[in-house]
Amino acid sequence: MNLYEIVFYFFAALTVGSAAVVVFSRNIVYAAFSLLFTFFGVAGLYVLLNADFLAVTQLMVYVGGILVLLLFGVMLTNTTLSVAIRSGSLHVLPASLLAAALAGMLGGLYWTAEWSVSVRASDIAAETTSKEIGSAFITSHLLPFEVASVVLLVAIVGAAMMARRERTTEQ
């Protein structure tokens, strides 16, 4: 076992273990902090796949934006900390059957597929993907990039108008 595989198994165990804590934790603060380690583990797996742009995006968007917003929402809302999370056992059997069927299907696909490996990821020299993504944004994918930016602009302006309208009607 080489260093690449050890690091991979570390990030995989970190991601799966902290995701299990997120799912099974009864305390929402512990679940939110475990989500932090899940996001870091996924970013580490992206780095191992030579997807540096996705790793940085994962850290900036999910850890830097969404998780911080979630943590502030949890910490600043004092009624949320005392809520007992109730998990009913009504849908445990159908969910278990569906999960077992899905696991069986994925396991069958794993064992019956013919996997081919051309070059190991650890043998490839680390090259950044940012240059290729940037050139694709301004050449072949310019129209979808501009459409997405206009849609986001319309959403921001609409959200600002809705927030302003609600504030003026309350006064």
Phi, psi and omega in degrees: 000124181265179184296323180300315180291324178296315179295320178299312181295327176296311180293324178294316178293321177298315182294311183291318180295314180288330175293325176294322177295322178299317185286318189261358181284139177268346179261124185290333177291317177296321179295320180293318178290329175291329176297328175302313180291328176297315179295321177295321178296319178295320177297321176296322177293324176297321178296319179294335178271009182060032176251070185295325180295317178294323179295315179292322177296320177301315181291317183289315185281306187280310181284314184284333183248293189292315183291321177296319176297318178296316180295319176296320178297320179290316184289325183275348178260105186284339179283339182289330184290334184263003181282127177274122180280120182256128177244110180283156181260022183290320186251022182289316182295310178297323179293321179294319178295318179294318179294320178294320178296318178295318178296319177296318180295315179294322176295319177297319177295323180295317185278336182265341181286150176265104182271137177235135179242120181271310181219137178289144182295330180285342180273347181277136177292136183292115176241145180282148180260358184295322182295316179293321179293317178297318179290329176291325179295328183258002177239276189281337182246031183292316182296311177297327178295316179290323177296317178296322179292323178291320178297317177295322177296316178297320179295320179293315179295319178296319178294321178294319178294320179293320179293322180290321180294319179293324180291322180286330178283337179284335184279000000 
